[in-house]
């Protein structure tokens, strides 16, 4: 008589836990572009800068101050410069399909808007280079510079040449951002030609636009 043989069933395999996906962190650069390209992006801040004028008699320097606002495709930029004892100002407002401008506090003029916006500029495939972190606007920020200036049009930022100003050319444009990509400001270097007291001059301009708030911005069309 044969003894029975007890055969044990193999133990069930312990399932291998599925690893929790680790989200790929978004870079400061990509986060900035996503924020600005949003249709409801808004920002408001102040403008400071300098202007250097090359005249036949030599070069002279002056100061620039102003304000900057953008909400969606609308913008409101006021810039005043003081040089050779004279102060001049340019105000540019874009609301919807219309652009409004005036010089030295005069009457407003109205014209169709260029259709170019800050959101469209950033979302249009521009290449930005993260130049690293440095002190700007009183804190440590990433400098994100536009690699190719060929297609930069300042009207997308609400900035246009005033009467008598020609050959407006942008030589550099940088965005400034927090580590998480929150926009903190812009820096612009440009040049233009115009006559001062009837004398042809070439001007180089630097602007620093510091962003104070990213919400609660209102822009209205001026009364014509």
C-alpha positions as CSV (number, residue, x, y, z in Angstrom):
1,X,0.0,0.0,0.0
2,X,1.5,3.3,-1.1
3,X,1.5,6.2,1.2
4,X,-0.2,9.4,-0.2
5,X,2.0,12.1,-1.4
6,X,1.0,15.6,-0.4
7,X,1.8,18.2,-3.0
8,X,1.5,21.9,-2.0
9,X,0.3,24.5,-4.4
10,X,2.9,27.1,-5.2
11,X,2.6,30.3,-3.2
12,X,0.9,33.2,-5.1
13,X,3.5,35.8,-6.3
14,X,3.5,39.1,-4.4
15,X,2.4,41.7,-7.0
16,X,5.1,44.4,-7.7
17,X,3.7,47.8,-6.7
18,X,3.4,50.2,-9.5
19,X,5.7,53.1,-8.9
20,X,4.1,56.5,-8.5
21,X,4.9,58.6,-11.5
22,X,7.1,61.6,-10.6
23,X,6.0,64.6,-12.5
24,X,8.7,66.3,-14.6
25,X,9.3,69.7,-13.1
26,X,8.6,72.5,-15.5
27,X,11.5,74.9,-16.1
28,X,11.4,78.6,-15.1
29,X,11.6,79.5,-18.8
30,X,8.7,77.3,-19.8
31,X,6.6,78.4,-16.9
32,X,7.1,82.0,-17.7
33,X,6.1,81.5,-21.4
34,X,3.0,79.6,-20.3
35,X,1.9,82.3,-17.9
36,X,2.4,85.2,-20.3
37,X,0.8,83.3,-23.2
38,X,-2.4,82.9,-21.2
39,X,-5.3,84.9,-22.7
40,X,-6.1,86.4,-19.3
41,X,-2.5,87.4,-18.4
42,X,-2.3,90.8,-16.7
43,X,0.5,92.8,-15.2
44,X,1.2,96.3,-14.0
45,X,4.3,98.2,-13.0
46,X,6.7,101.1,-13.4
47,X,9.2,102.1,-16.0
48,X,12.7,103.6,-15.3
49,X,15.5,104.0,-17.7
50,X,18.0,106.2,-19.4
51,X,18.5,107.9,-22.7
52,X,21.7,109.0,-24.4
53,X,21.6,111.4,-27.3
54,X,24.4,111.7,-29.9
55,X,24.5,115.2,-31.4
56,X,26.9,117.1,-33.5
57,X,28.0,119.0,-30.4
58,X,28.6,115.7,-28.5
59,X,26.5,113.3,-26.4
60,X,24.1,114.1,-23.7
61,X,22.3,111.8,-21.2
62,X,18.8,111.9,-19.6
63,X,16.3,110.0,-17.6
64,X,13.1,108.1,-18.4
65,X,10.2,107.3,-16.1
66,X,6.7,105.8,-16.8
67,X,4.1,103.2,-16.2
68,X,3.2,99.9,-17.8
69,X,-0.1,97.9,-17.8
70,X,-1.3,94.9,-19.8
71,X,-4.4,92.9,-19.6
72,X,-5.1,90.2,-22.2
73,X,-4.5,91.9,-25.6
74,X,-5.0,95.4,-24.1
75,X,-2.1,97.7,-22.9
76,X,-1.5,101.1,-21.5
77,X,2.1,102.5,-21.5
78,X,3.2,106.0,-20.6
79,X,6.8,107.1,-20.9
80,X,8.4,110.4,-20.1
81,X,12.0,111.4,-20.9
82,X,14.0,114.4,-19.7
83,X,17.1,115.5,-21.6
84,X,18.7,118.8,-22.4
85,X,16.4,120.5,-19.9
86,X,13.3,119.4,-21.9
87,X,10.7,116.9,-20.9
88,X,8.7,114.9,-23.4
89,X,6.1,112.2,-23.0
90,X,4.4,109.6,-25.1
91,X,1.2,107.8,-24.0
92,X,0.0,104.7,-25.9
93,X,-3.3,102.8,-25.1
94,X,-4.6,99.7,-26.9
95,X,-8.1,98.5,-26.2
96,X,-9.6,95.9,-28.5
97,X,-9.1,96.7,-32.1
98,X,-8.1,100.3,-31.5
99,X,-4.9,102.1,-30.5
100,X,-4.8,105.6,-29.0
101,X,-1.7,107.8,-28.7
102,X,-0.8,111.3,-27.7
103,X,2.4,113.3,-27.3
104,X,3.2,115.7,-24.5
105,X,-0.3,115.6,-23.0
106,X,-1.9,116.8,-26.3
107,X,-5.0,115.5,-28.0
108,X,-5.5,111.7,-28.4
109,X,-5.4,110.2,-31.9
110,X,-7.1,107.0,-32.8
111,X,-6.0,104.3,-35.3
112,X,-6.6,100.6,-35.8
113,X,-4.4,98.5,-33.5
114,X,-1.5,96.6,-34.9
115,X,-3.0,93.3,-33.7
116,X,0.3,92.4,-32.1
117,X,0.2,91.5,-28.4
118,X,2.5,90.4,-25.6
119,X,0.8,87.0,-25.5
120,X,1.1,86.5,-29.2
121,X,4.7,87.5,-29.1
122,X,5.6,84.9,-26.4
123,X,3.4,82.2,-27.8
124,X,4.7,82.7,-31.4
125,X,7.7,80.5,-31.0
126,X,10.3,82.9,-29.7
127,X,13.5,81.3,-28.3
128,X,14.4,82.4,-24.8
129,X,17.8,81.7,-23.1
130,X,18.1,81.5,-19.4
131,X,21.1,83.6,-18.6
132,X,21.1,82.6,-14.9
133,X,20.1,84.3,-11.7
134,X,21.2,87.8,-10.7
135,X,20.0,90.7,-8.7
136,X,17.2,92.8,-10.4
137,X,14.3,94.8,-9.0
138,X,15.6,94.3,-5.5
139,X,15.6,90.4,-5.6
140,X,17.2,87.4,-7.2
141,X,15.6,86.7,-10.6
142,X,16.2,84.6,-13.7
143,X,17.2,86.7,-16.8
144,X,15.5,85.1,-19.9
145,X,16.8,86.8,-23.0
146,X,15.3,86.7,-26.5
147,X,17.8,84.9,-28.7
148,X,16.8,86.5,-32.1
149,X,15.9,90.1,-32.2
150,X,15.0,90.2,-35.9
151,X,11.2,89.8,-35.3
152,X,10.9,91.8,-32.2
153,X,8.2,94.5,-32.5
154,X,7.7,96.8,-29.5
155,X,4.1,97.4,-30.4
156,X,3.4,94.0,-28.9
157,X,4.4,95.6,-25.6
158,X,2.3,98.7,-26.3
159,X,5.4,100.8,-27.1
160,X,5.6,102.7,-30.4
161,X,7.7,105.5,-31.8
162,X,6.4,109.0,-31.3
163,X,6.0,111.8,-33.9
164,X,9.2,112.6,-35.7
165,X,10.9,109.4,-34.4
166,X,12.3,107.0,-37.0
167,X,14.3,103.8,-37.3
168,X,13.2,102.4,-33.9
169,X,15.4,99.3,-33.5
170,X,15.5,96.9,-30.6
171,X,19.0,95.5,-29.7
172,X,18.0,93.4,-26.7
173,X,15.0,92.3,-24.8
174,X,15.0,90.2,-21.6
175,X,12.2,88.9,-19.3
176,X,12.9,88.6,-15.6
177,X,11.2,85.8,-13.6
178,X,11.0,84.2,-10.2
179,X,12.1,80.5,-9.8
180,X,8.6,79.4,-10.4
181,X,8.3,81.4,-13.6
182,X,6.2,84.2,-12.2
183,X,7.0,87.3,-14.4
184,X,8.8,90.0,-12.6
185,X,9.8,92.5,-15.3
186,X,11.4,93.3,-18.6
187,X,14.5,95.0,-19.8
188,X,14.8,96.6,-23.2
189,X,17.6,98.3,-25.1
190,X,16.7,100.2,-28.3
191,X,17.7,103.1,-30.5
192,X,16.0,105.6,-32.8
193,X,16.6,108.8,-34.8
194,X,14.9,112.1,-34.4
195,X,15.5,115.9,-34.5
196,X,16.1,117.8,-31.3
197,X,15.8,121.6,-31.6
198,X,16.0,121.0,-35.4
199,X,19.3,119.1,-35.1
200,X,19.4,115.4,-36.2
201,X,20.2,113.1,-33.4
202,X,20.7,109.3,-32.7
203,X,19.4,108.1,-29.4
204,X,20.0,105.0,-27.4
205,X,17.4,104.0,-24.8
206,X,17.4,101.5,-22.0
207,X,14.2,100.6,-20.1
208,X,13.6,98.5,-17.0
209,X,9.9,97.6,-16.5
210,X,9.3,96.2,-13.0
211,X,6.1,94.3,-12.5
212,X,4.4,95.2,-9.2
213,X,1.2,93.2,-9.5
214,X,-0.2,90.3,-11.7
215,X,-3.9,90.9,-10.9
216,X,-6.5,93.5,-10.7
217,X,-5.4,95.5,-13.7
218,X,-7.9,97.7,-15.5
219,X,-7.4,99.4,-18.9
220,X,-9.9,101.8,-20.5
221,X,-9.9,103.7,-23.7
222,X,-9.3,107.4,-23.4
223,X,-12.0,109.9,-24.3
224,X,-11.3,111.3,-27.7
